[in-house]
Amino acid sequence: MDCLESLSPCELVIITNVVTALLAACRTTEELNVLGNMFSAIGSLLSTIAAQQELLDANPDNGIKELQKQVKELQKQIKRLEEKACK
């Protein structure tokens, strides 16, 4: 997102205000509430993703270990299914 990196904080605020005004135009109160809640949820989810990515970036081995654990569990499940199928 090179365009975001080139904006000053004030420019970003101005653009955000313009987008908000455009989205709010000709909307009912109910629609504005839905849009507001939707954008709040999007913001929360983006923050959660960023926080998890920072955690994984700080300790990259955690992701690999978790994947290895999941692979082992899947292998166990496959073996159990094969045993059931052979009965």
Buried (B, 14 or more C-beta within 10 A) or exposed (E): EEEEEEEEEEEEEEEEEEEEEEBEEEEEEEEEEEBEEEEEEEEEEEEEEEEEEEEBEEEEEEEEEEEEEEEEEEEEEEEEEEEEEEE
